[in-house]
Amino acid sequence: MNIARLFILLSLLAATVASAAAPADRPNIVVILADDLGYGDPHCYNPGRGRIATPAIDRLAREGMRFTDGHASSAACSPSRYTLLTGRYHWRTRLQSGIVDMWERPLIAPERLTFAGLAKRHGYHTAAIGKWHLGWDWPIKAEEMKLFRGLGGRPGRSKEPLVTVPTTVHQQAWAKTFAQGIAGGPTTRGFDEYFGTDVPNWPPYCFIKDDRTAGIPTGLLKAEQLAGFNASFQGPALEGWRLDHVLGAIGERAVNHVRERAKTGTPFLLYLPLTAPHTPIAPSEEWKGRSGLNDYADLVMETDHVIGRVLAALDETGTAKNTFLFFSSDNGYETAIGIKPLEAMGHFPSGPLRGYKRDVWEGGHREPFIVRWPGVVAPGTVCDQLVHQADLIATLAELLGTRLPDDAGEDSYSLLPLLRGGHTPVRQHAISCAANGLQSVRDGPWKLVCSATPTLFNLAKDIGEKNDLASRHPERVAAMLALRERLITEGRSTPGPRRKNDVPVRRVGG
Protein backbone atom coordinates (compact mmCIF):
# COMPACT_ATOMS: atom_id res chain seq x y z
CA MET A 1 0.00 0.00 0.00
CA ASN A 2 1.47 3.36 -0.97
CA ILE A 3 1.89 6.23 1.45
CA ALA A 4 -0.87 8.34 -0.15
CA ARG A 5 -3.48 5.58 0.19
CA LEU A 6 -2.40 4.88 3.77
CA PHE A 7 -2.73 8.57 4.62
CA ILE A 8 -6.25 8.66 3.15
CA LEU A 9 -7.32 5.55 5.08
CA LEU A 10 -5.91 6.91 8.33
CA SER A 11 -7.69 10.23 7.73
CA LEU A 12 -10.98 8.46 7.10
CA LEU A 13 -10.50 6.37 10.25
CA ALA A 14 -9.75 9.47 12.31
CA ALA A 15 -12.84 11.20 10.93
CA THR A 16 -14.97 8.15 11.76
CA VAL A 17 -13.65 8.00 15.30
CA ALA A 18 -14.16 11.75 15.74
CA SER A 19 -17.75 11.61 14.47
CA ALA A 20 -18.50 8.67 16.74
CA ALA A 21 -17.00 10.49 19.71
CA ALA A 22 -18.73 13.80 19.07
CA PRO A 23 -22.17 12.82 20.43
CA ALA A 24 -20.64 11.68 23.72
CA ASP A 25 -19.06 15.10 24.12
CA ARG A 26 -22.16 16.93 22.99
CA PRO A 27 -25.42 15.28 24.02
CA ASN A 28 -28.56 15.79 22.01
CA ILE A 29 -30.93 18.25 23.66
CA VAL A 30 -34.70 17.87 23.82
CA VAL A 31 -36.83 20.54 25.51
CA ILE A 32 -40.51 19.64 25.94
CA LEU A 33 -42.87 22.35 27.15
CA ALA A 34 -46.48 21.50 27.95
CA ASP A 35 -49.08 24.26 27.73
CA ASP A 36 -51.32 25.01 30.74
CA LEU A 37 -50.39 21.78 32.51
CA GLY A 38 -50.99 22.24 36.23
CA TYR A 39 -48.42 21.36 38.88
CA GLY A 40 -50.75 18.63 40.11
CA ASP A 41 -51.70 17.19 36.73
CA PRO A 42 -48.78 14.73 36.35
CA HIS A 43 -49.37 11.83 38.71
CA CYS A 44 -45.76 11.87 39.93
CA TYR A 45 -46.34 15.38 41.35
CA ASN A 46 -49.71 14.66 42.92
CA PRO A 47 -50.09 10.95 43.80
CA GLY A 48 -52.53 11.64 46.62
CA ARG A 49 -54.91 14.02 44.86
CA GLY A 50 -54.31 13.37 41.17
CA ARG A 51 -56.52 11.10 39.10
CA ILE A 52 -55.02 11.46 35.61
CA ALA A 53 -52.71 8.74 34.35
CA THR A 54 -49.44 10.23 33.02
CA PRO A 55 -47.10 7.25 32.48
CA ALA A 56 -44.65 9.07 30.18
CA ILE A 57 -44.09 12.03 32.52
CA ASP A 58 -43.89 9.61 35.45
CA ARG A 59 -41.24 7.68 33.52
CA LEU A 60 -39.18 10.85 33.12
CA ALA A 61 -39.36 11.36 36.87
CA ARG A 62 -38.24 7.76 37.52
CA GLU A 63 -35.34 8.07 35.11
CA GLY A 64 -34.29 11.62 35.95
CA MET A 65 -34.46 14.40 38.50
CA ARG A 66 -37.80 15.85 39.52
CA PHE A 67 -37.64 19.40 40.87
CA THR A 68 -40.37 20.41 43.29
CA ASP A 69 -39.62 24.16 43.36
CA GLY A 70 -39.23 24.97 39.65
CA HIS A 71 -40.80 28.13 38.25
CA ALA A 72 -41.90 29.84 35.09
CA SER A 73 -41.33 33.56 34.67
CA SER A 74 -45.05 34.25 34.42
CA ALA A 75 -48.41 32.64 35.01
CA ALA A 76 -49.17 33.22 31.33
CA CYS A 77 -47.92 31.84 28.05
CA SER A 78 -45.79 34.21 25.94
CA PRO A 79 -43.74 35.75 28.77
CA SER A 80 -42.77 32.33 30.12
CA ARG A 81 -41.68 31.22 26.65
CA TYR A 82 -39.54 34.31 26.24
CA THR A 83 -37.72 33.62 29.50
CA LEU A 84 -37.28 29.91 28.82
CA LEU A 85 -35.69 30.59 25.43
CA THR A 86 -33.52 33.55 26.43
CA GLY A 87 -32.71 33.15 30.14
CA ARG A 88 -33.92 36.72 30.71
CA TYR A 89 -36.95 37.78 32.72
CA HIS A 90 -39.80 38.77 30.40
CA TRP A 91 -40.61 41.90 32.39
CA ARG A 92 -37.39 43.46 31.12
CA THR A 93 -39.15 43.68 27.71
CA ARG A 94 -42.27 45.48 26.50
CA LEU A 95 -44.37 42.50 27.64
CA GLN A 96 -44.76 43.30 31.32
CA SER A 97 -48.31 41.98 31.44
CA GLY A 98 -50.55 39.86 29.26
CA ILE A 99 -49.42 37.86 26.25
CA VAL A 100 -48.34 38.54 22.68
CA ASP A 101 -51.51 39.51 20.82
CA MET A 102 -52.88 38.15 17.55
CA TRP A 103 -50.84 39.25 14.54
CA GLU A 104 -48.33 41.01 16.85
CA ARG A 105 -44.66 41.67 16.13
CA PRO A 106 -41.86 39.49 17.60
CA LEU A 107 -41.07 39.75 21.30
CA ILE A 108 -37.53 38.33 21.08
CA ALA A 109 -35.18 40.93 19.63
CA PRO A 110 -33.25 39.77 16.53
CA GLU A 111 -29.89 40.08 18.28
CA ARG A 112 -31.01 38.26 21.44
CA LEU A 113 -29.31 34.87 21.95
CA THR A 114 -31.68 31.96 22.55
CA PHE A 115 -30.72 28.50 23.73
CA ALA A 116 -31.25 27.37 20.13
CA GLY A 117 -28.84 29.99 18.83
CA LEU A 118 -26.32 28.92 21.47
CA ALA A 119 -26.55 25.27 20.40
CA LYS A 120 -26.33 26.24 16.74
CA ARG A 121 -23.03 28.00 17.42
CA HIS A 122 -21.72 24.66 18.67
CA GLY A 123 -22.65 22.66 15.61
CA TYR A 124 -26.12 21.50 16.57
CA HIS A 125 -29.00 21.18 14.17
CA THR A 126 -31.86 23.07 15.85
CA ALA A 127 -35.59 22.63 15.32
CA ALA A 128 -38.77 23.93 16.94
CA ILE A 129 -41.94 21.88 16.51
CA GLY A 130 -45.17 23.12 18.06
CA LYS A 131 -46.55 26.35 19.48
CA TRP A 132 -44.49 29.54 19.06
CA HIS A 133 -46.66 32.44 20.36
CA LEU A 134 -43.81 34.93 20.48
CA GLY A 135 -44.83 37.07 17.52
CA TRP A 136 -43.93 37.33 13.83
CA ASP A 137 -43.47 40.14 11.34
CA TRP A 138 -46.74 39.30 9.62
CA PRO A 139 -46.87 40.72 6.06
CA ILE A 140 -50.15 42.49 6.77
CA LYS A 141 -50.53 46.17 5.91
CA ALA A 142 -52.10 48.36 8.58
CA GLU A 143 -55.06 49.24 6.36
CA GLU A 144 -55.70 45.52 5.72
CA MET A 145 -55.65 44.41 9.37
CA LYS A 146 -59.44 44.83 9.60
CA LEU A 147 -59.74 41.91 7.17
CA PHE A 148 -57.90 39.63 9.64
CA ARG A 149 -59.85 40.64 12.76
CA GLY A 150 -63.43 41.31 13.70
CA LEU A 151 -64.89 38.03 12.44
CA GLY A 152 -66.30 37.06 15.80
CA GLY A 153 -65.27 34.57 18.43
CA ARG A 154 -66.83 32.00 20.69
CA PRO A 155 -70.64 31.97 20.31
CA GLY A 156 -72.20 33.53 23.38
CA ARG A 157 -68.84 34.84 24.65
CA SER A 158 -67.99 37.42 22.00
CA LYS A 159 -69.55 40.80 21.29
CA GLU A 160 -68.87 40.36 17.60
CA PRO A 161 -71.31 38.32 15.51
CA LEU A 162 -69.73 35.13 14.23
CA VAL A 163 -68.93 35.07 10.52
CA THR A 164 -68.62 31.63 8.92
CA VAL A 165 -68.54 32.53 5.20
CA PRO A 166 -65.69 34.84 4.11
CA THR A 167 -66.20 37.52 1.49
CA THR A 168 -64.23 37.57 -1.72
CA VAL A 169 -62.37 40.62 -0.41
CA HIS A 170 -61.28 38.66 2.67
CA GLN A 171 -60.17 35.67 0.63
CA GLN A 172 -58.18 37.76 -1.80
CA ALA A 173 -56.36 39.57 1.03
CA TRP A 174 -55.56 36.31 2.80
CA ALA A 175 -54.36 34.62 -0.38
CA LYS A 176 -52.02 37.53 -1.11
CA THR A 177 -50.69 37.64 2.44
CA PHE A 178 -50.13 33.93 2.98
CA ALA A 179 -48.41 33.52 -0.36
CA GLN A 180 -45.57 35.57 1.16
CA GLY A 181 -42.90 34.59 3.65
CA ILE A 182 -43.45 35.49 7.31
CA ALA A 183 -40.38 37.11 8.84
CA GLY A 184 -39.33 37.28 12.48
CA GLY A 185 -40.26 33.73 13.46
CA PRO A 186 -38.30 30.80 14.93
CA THR A 187 -35.93 30.43 11.96
CA THR A 188 -34.69 33.97 12.68
CA ARG A 189 -34.24 33.27 16.40
CA GLY A 190 -31.77 30.39 16.37
CA PHE A 191 -33.74 27.52 14.84
CA ASP A 192 -32.78 25.85 11.56
CA GLU A 193 -36.35 24.74 11.01
CA TYR A 194 -39.84 25.16 12.40
CA PHE A 195 -43.14 23.37 12.07
CA GLY A 196 -46.23 24.08 14.12
CA THR A 197 -49.29 26.15 14.80
CA ASP A 198 -48.43 29.59 16.11
CA VAL A 199 -51.32 29.58 18.62
CA PRO A 200 -53.71 26.63 18.26
CA ASN A 201 -56.84 28.52 19.31
CA TRP A 202 -56.07 31.63 17.24
CA PRO A 203 -55.84 32.27 13.51
CA PRO A 204 -54.31 31.45 11.16
CA TYR A 205 -55.73 27.95 11.49
CA CYS A 206 -53.03 26.10 9.59
CA PHE A 207 -49.55 24.78 10.11
CA ILE A 208 -46.54 26.99 9.47
CA LYS A 209 -43.39 25.43 8.04
CA ASP A 210 -40.28 27.54 8.54
CA ASP A 211 -41.53 30.98 7.38
CA ARG A 212 -44.56 30.05 5.27
CA THR A 213 -48.00 28.65 5.88
CA ALA A 214 -48.44 25.04 4.83
CA GLY A 215 -51.21 25.80 2.37
CA ILE A 216 -53.19 28.99 1.90
CA PRO A 217 -55.94 29.55 4.49
CA THR A 218 -58.90 31.10 2.68
CA GLY A 219 -61.82 29.64 4.65
CA LEU A 220 -63.30 30.04 8.13
CA LEU A 221 -64.00 27.68 11.00
CA LYS A 222 -67.47 26.30 11.50
CA ALA A 223 -69.51 27.57 14.44
CA GLU A 224 -69.06 24.33 16.43
CA GLN A 225 -65.29 24.74 16.27
CA LEU A 226 -65.62 28.01 18.20
CA ALA A 227 -68.12 26.74 20.77
CA GLY A 228 -67.16 25.83 24.32
CA PHE A 229 -63.44 25.54 24.98
CA ASN A 230 -62.32 25.22 21.38
CA ALA A 231 -60.97 28.00 19.17
CA SER A 232 -61.21 31.50 20.65
CA PHE A 233 -61.36 33.80 17.62
CA GLN A 234 -62.60 33.40 14.08
CA GLY A 235 -60.07 33.95 11.33
CA PRO A 236 -58.35 32.57 8.23
CA ALA A 237 -58.41 28.77 8.18
CA LEU A 238 -57.47 25.97 5.84
CA GLU A 239 -60.47 24.15 4.45
CA GLY A 240 -61.21 21.12 6.60
CA TRP A 241 -59.00 22.23 9.51
CA ARG A 242 -59.44 19.91 12.50
CA LEU A 243 -58.64 21.19 15.98
CA ASP A 244 -58.49 17.65 17.37
CA HIS A 245 -55.78 16.64 14.91
CA VAL A 246 -53.23 19.33 15.80
CA LEU A 247 -51.55 17.68 18.80
CA GLY A 248 -51.21 14.33 17.06
CA ALA A 249 -49.71 15.95 13.95
CA ILE A 250 -47.11 17.77 16.05
CA GLY A 251 -46.27 14.56 17.85
CA GLU A 252 -45.87 12.68 14.58
CA ARG A 253 -43.62 15.39 13.22
CA ALA A 254 -41.45 15.30 16.36
CA VAL A 255 -41.10 11.51 16.23
CA ASN A 256 -40.08 11.60 12.58
CA HIS A 257 -37.64 14.40 13.30
CA VAL A 258 -35.89 12.36 16.00
CA ARG A 259 -35.63 9.40 13.64
CA GLU A 260 -34.23 11.52 10.82
CA ARG A 261 -31.68 13.35 12.97
CA ALA A 262 -30.49 10.11 14.57
CA LYS A 263 -29.34 8.94 11.14
CA THR A 264 -27.05 11.94 10.65
CA GLY A 265 -24.71 11.26 13.56
CA THR A 266 -24.57 14.97 14.41
CA PRO A 267 -26.04 16.42 17.63
CA PHE A 268 -29.48 17.94 17.50
CA LEU A 269 -31.61 20.23 19.62
CA LEU A 270 -35.37 19.76 19.50
CA TYR A 271 -37.63 22.32 21.15
CA LEU A 272 -41.09 20.78 21.42
CA PRO A 273 -43.58 23.35 22.78
CA LEU A 274 -46.77 21.28 22.79
CA THR A 275 -50.16 22.84 22.12
CA ALA A 276 -51.88 21.03 24.99
CA PRO A 277 -53.59 20.73 27.37
CA HIS A 278 -54.29 24.38 26.46
CA THR A 279 -57.47 25.17 24.56
CA PRO A 280 -58.75 23.92 22.18
CA ILE A 281 -59.87 21.26 24.65
CA ALA A 282 -60.25 18.87 21.76
CA PRO A 283 -58.90 15.38 22.47
CA SER A 284 -58.78 13.13 19.43
CA GLU A 285 -61.37 10.40 19.01
CA GLU A 286 -58.81 7.85 20.16
CA TRP A 287 -58.44 9.62 23.52
CA LYS A 288 -61.89 11.01 24.14
CA GLY A 289 -63.35 9.46 27.29
CA ARG A 290 -60.15 7.61 28.23
CA SER A 291 -59.65 9.41 31.56
CA GLY A 292 -63.13 8.74 32.91
CA LEU A 293 -63.16 12.37 34.09
CA ASN A 294 -63.66 14.99 31.37
CA ASP A 295 -62.27 16.28 28.07
CA TYR A 296 -59.47 18.18 29.81
CA ALA A 297 -58.25 15.04 31.57
CA ASP A 298 -58.49 13.15 28.28
CA LEU A 299 -56.33 15.82 26.65
CA VAL A 300 -53.75 15.60 29.45
CA MET A 301 -53.55 11.87 28.79
CA GLU A 302 -53.14 12.46 25.06
CA THR A 303 -50.43 15.04 25.77
CA ASP A 304 -48.62 12.50 27.93
CA HIS A 305 -48.99 9.95 25.12
CA VAL A 306 -47.27 12.31 22.66
CA ILE A 307 -44.41 12.73 25.14
CA GLY A 308 -44.25 8.95 25.40
CA ARG A 309 -44.00 8.62 21.62
CA VAL A 310 -41.01 10.98 21.60
CA LEU A 311 -39.35 8.98 24.39
CA ALA A 312 -39.96 5.80 22.39
CA ALA A 313 -38.36 7.38 19.30
CA LEU A 314 -35.29 8.30 21.35
CA ASP A 315 -35.14 4.71 22.61
CA GLU A 316 -35.54 3.02 19.25
CA THR A 317 -32.91 5.22 17.59
CA GLY A 318 -30.40 4.67 20.39
CA THR A 319 -30.19 8.39 21.10
CA ALA A 320 -31.89 8.35 24.52
CA LYS A 321 -28.68 7.39 26.33
CA ASN A 322 -26.99 10.51 24.98
CA THR A 323 -29.81 13.03 25.27
CA PHE A 324 -30.30 15.81 27.80
CA LEU A 325 -34.09 16.12 28.16
CA PHE A 326 -35.86 18.95 29.95
CA PHE A 327 -39.61 18.91 30.62
CA SER A 328 -41.84 21.62 32.09
CA SER A 329 -45.01 23.67 31.51
CA ASP A 330 -45.45 27.35 30.71
CA ASN A 331 -47.98 28.09 33.46
CA GLY A 332 -50.66 26.52 35.62
CA TYR A 333 -54.12 25.11 35.01
CA GLU A 334 -56.66 27.18 33.04
CA THR A 335 -59.48 28.10 35.41
CA ALA A 336 -61.95 28.95 32.63
CA ILE A 337 -62.29 25.22 31.95
CA GLY A 338 -63.70 24.77 35.44
CA ILE A 339 -62.16 23.89 38.78
CA LYS A 340 -64.92 22.63 41.07
CA PRO A 341 -66.22 19.84 38.79
CA LEU A 342 -62.71 18.41 38.34
CA GLU A 343 -61.88 18.66 42.01
CA ALA A 344 -65.22 17.07 42.86
CA MET A 345 -64.08 14.05 40.84
CA GLY A 346 -60.95 13.86 42.98
CA HIS A 347 -58.40 15.58 40.74
CA PHE A 348 -56.70 18.76 41.99
CA PRO A 349 -54.76 20.32 39.07
CA SER A 350 -52.63 22.53 41.31
CA GLY A 351 -51.97 19.79 43.86
CA PRO A 352 -51.17 21.39 47.23
CA LEU A 353 -50.64 24.84 45.75
CA ARG A 354 -52.81 27.93 45.92
CA GLY A 355 -53.95 29.45 42.63
CA TYR A 356 -53.98 28.60 38.95
CA LYS A 357 -53.04 30.11 35.59
CA ARG A 358 -52.67 33.95 35.63
CA ASP A 359 -52.22 34.00 39.43
CA VAL A 360 -49.24 35.31 41.37
CA TRP A 361 -49.79 32.38 43.73
CA GLU A 362 -47.66 29.26 43.37
CA GLY A 363 -50.28 27.42 41.30
CA GLY A 364 -49.80 30.02 38.58
CA HIS A 365 -46.07 29.62 37.99
CA ARG A 366 -44.63 26.70 40.01
CA GLU A 367 -44.43 24.01 37.34
CA PRO A 368 -43.62 20.37 36.75
CA PHE A 369 -39.86 20.52 36.13
CA ILE A 370 -37.89 17.38 35.23
CA VAL A 371 -34.44 16.73 33.75
CA ARG A 372 -33.34 13.34 32.42
CA TRP A 373 -29.72 12.88 31.36
CA PRO A 374 -28.47 9.29 31.53
CA GLY A 375 -25.04 8.88 33.03
CA VAL A 376 -25.12 12.29 34.70
CA VAL A 377 -28.46 12.64 36.49
CA ALA A 378 -29.13 9.86 38.98
CA PRO A 379 -32.47 8.17 38.23
CA GLY A 380 -35.40 8.75 40.54
CA THR A 381 -33.91 11.73 42.36
CA VAL A 382 -35.90 14.64 43.75
CA CYS A 383 -34.50 18.14 44.24
CA ASP A 384 -36.24 20.74 46.38
CA GLN A 385 -33.90 23.64 45.52
CA LEU A 386 -35.29 26.83 43.98
CA VAL A 387 -34.84 26.72 40.19
CA HIS A 388 -36.29 28.63 37.27
CA GLN A 389 -36.95 28.08 33.59
CA ALA A 390 -34.58 30.98 32.96
CA ASP A 391 -31.81 28.61 34.06
CA LEU A 392 -31.95 26.45 30.95
CA ILE A 393 -29.65 28.52 28.73
CA ALA A 394 -26.89 28.78 31.36
CA THR A 395 -27.20 25.05 31.99
CA LEU A 396 -26.75 24.33 28.29
CA ALA A 397 -23.83 26.75 28.10
CA GLU A 398 -21.98 24.90 30.85
CA LEU A 399 -22.95 21.57 29.29
CA LEU A 400 -21.36 22.77 26.04
CA GLY A 401 -18.24 24.00 27.82
CA THR A 402 -18.74 27.66 27.03
CA ARG A 403 -19.63 30.93 28.74
CA LEU A 404 -22.61 33.06 27.91
CA PRO A 405 -21.83 36.53 26.56
CA ASP A 406 -22.52 39.40 28.96
CA ASP A 407 -25.58 40.36 26.93
CA ALA A 408 -27.24 36.92 27.12
CA GLY A 409 -28.95 34.91 29.85
CA GLU A 410 -28.87 37.78 32.32
CA ASP A 411 -31.14 35.90 34.75
CA SER A 412 -29.90 32.35 34.12
CA TYR A 413 -28.01 30.09 36.55
CA SER A 414 -26.60 26.71 35.59
CA LEU A 415 -28.38 23.71 37.06
CA LEU A 416 -25.44 21.36 36.45
CA PRO A 417 -24.23 21.33 40.07
CA LEU A 418 -27.68 20.13 41.16
CA LEU A 419 -28.01 17.69 38.27
CA ARG A 420 -24.70 16.13 39.31
CA GLY A 421 -25.99 15.56 42.83
CA GLY A 422 -24.95 18.74 44.62
CA HIS A 423 -27.05 20.24 47.40
CA THR A 424 -25.83 23.84 47.43
CA PRO A 425 -28.43 26.24 45.97
CA VAL A 426 -27.55 27.54 42.51
CA ARG A 427 -29.77 30.59 42.97
CA GLN A 428 -30.95 32.34 46.12
CA HIS A 429 -33.62 34.51 44.57
CA ALA A 430 -36.10 34.56 41.68
CA ILE A 431 -38.98 36.61 40.36
CA SER A 432 -42.21 35.24 38.91
CA CYS A 433 -45.27 37.24 37.93
CA ALA A 434 -49.01 37.09 37.63
CA ALA A 435 -50.42 37.60 34.15
CA ASN A 436 -51.26 41.20 35.06
CA GLY A 437 -47.60 41.90 35.86
CA LEU A 438 -47.78 41.70 39.65
CA GLN A 439 -44.41 40.40 40.79
CA SER A 440 -43.51 37.93 43.49
CA VAL A 441 -39.97 37.73 44.82
CA ARG A 442 -38.35 34.65 46.24
CA ASP A 443 -35.46 34.81 48.69
CA GLY A 444 -34.72 31.27 49.78
CA PRO A 445 -37.95 29.86 51.24
CA TRP A 446 -39.48 33.31 51.61
CA LYS A 447 -41.92 34.67 49.05
CA LEU A 448 -43.07 38.28 48.89
CA VAL A 449 -46.07 39.23 46.78
CA CYS A 450 -45.33 42.83 45.80
CA SER A 451 -48.88 44.17 45.97
CA ALA A 452 -49.76 47.62 47.32
CA THR A 453 -49.89 45.97 50.73
CA PRO A 454 -47.21 43.26 50.39
CA THR A 455 -47.87 39.76 51.66
CA LEU A 456 -45.13 37.45 52.91
CA PHE A 457 -45.06 33.66 53.11
CA ASN A 458 -42.59 31.05 54.29
CA LEU A 459 -43.07 28.37 51.64
CA ALA A 460 -40.95 25.85 53.54
CA LYS A 461 -43.69 25.76 56.18
CA ASP A 462 -46.68 27.01 54.20
CA ILE A 463 -46.65 25.84 50.59
CA GLY A 464 -50.37 26.64 50.32
CA GLU A 465 -49.72 30.35 51.07
CA LYS A 466 -52.34 30.55 53.80
CA ASN A 467 -50.48 32.55 56.46
CA ASP A 468 -49.39 36.10 55.68
CA LEU A 469 -46.35 36.92 57.85
CA ALA A 470 -45.69 40.45 56.57
CA SER A 471 -46.78 42.18 59.78
CA ARG A 472 -44.47 39.96 61.84
CA HIS A 473 -41.41 40.52 59.64
CA PRO A 474 -41.44 44.11 58.38
CA GLU A 475 -37.64 44.13 58.07
CA ARG A 476 -37.77 41.13 55.75
CA VAL A 477 -40.46 42.78 53.64
CA ALA A 478 -38.27 45.87 53.27
CA ALA A 479 -35.20 43.79 52.41
CA MET A 480 -37.05 41.81 49.76
CA LEU A 481 -38.50 44.94 48.18
CA ALA A 482 -34.97 46.32 48.05
CA LEU A 483 -33.79 43.06 46.47
CA ARG A 484 -36.46 43.39 43.80
CA GLU A 485 -35.42 46.97 43.11
CA ARG A 486 -31.78 45.92 42.72
CA LEU A 487 -32.67 43.13 40.30
CA ILE A 488 -34.71 45.59 38.25
CA THR A 489 -32.25 48.46 38.15
CA GLU A 490 -29.15 46.35 37.46
CA GLY A 491 -30.81 44.80 34.41
CA ARG A 492 -29.67 41.35 35.46
CA SER A 493 -29.74 39.01 38.44
CA THR A 494 -26.53 37.13 37.64
CA PRO A 495 -23.00 38.49 38.16
CA GLY A 496 -21.82 40.70 35.33
CA PRO A 497 -21.90 44.24 34.00
CA ARG A 498 -25.07 46.25 34.44
CA ARG A 499 -27.52 45.89 31.55
CA LYS A 500 -30.38 48.07 30.38
CA ASN A 501 -33.94 46.85 30.45
CA ASP A 502 -35.69 47.29 27.11
CA VAL A 503 -38.23 49.69 28.63
CA PRO A 504 -38.86 51.18 32.07
CA VAL A 505 -40.12 48.43 34.37
CA ARG A 506 -43.52 49.08 35.91
CA ARG A 507 -43.85 48.22 39.61
CA VAL A 508 -47.35 46.75 39.45
CA GLY A 509 -49.12 46.95 42.80
CA GLY A 510 -46.50 48.97 44.59
Secondary structure, DSSP 4 states (H G I P E B T S, - for coil): --HHHHHHHHHHHHHHHHHHHHHHHS-EEEEEEESS--TTSSGGG-TTT-----HHHHHHHHHSEEESSEE-SBSSHHHHHHHHHHSS-GGGSS-SSS-PPTTPPPSS-TT---HHHHHHHTT-EEEEES---S--B----GGGGGGTS-S-BSTTT-SSPPP-S--HHHHHHHHHHHTS--BSSGGGTT-SEEEE-SSTTSS-BS-EETTEESS---B---GGGGSTTS-SB---B-TT--GGGHHHHHHHHHHHHHHHHHHH-S-EEEEEE---SSSS----TTTTTSSSS-HHHHHHHHHHHHHHHHHHHHHHTT-GGGEEEEEEESS---GGG-SHHHHHTT--TTTT-S--TT-SSHHHHB--EEEE-TTTSPTTEEE-S-EEGGGHHHHHHHHTT----TTS-TT----HHHHTT--S-S-SEEEEE-TTS-EEEEETTEEEE-SSS-EEEETTT-TT-----TTT-HHHHHHHHHHHHHHHHTS-SSSSS----SSPPP-TT-
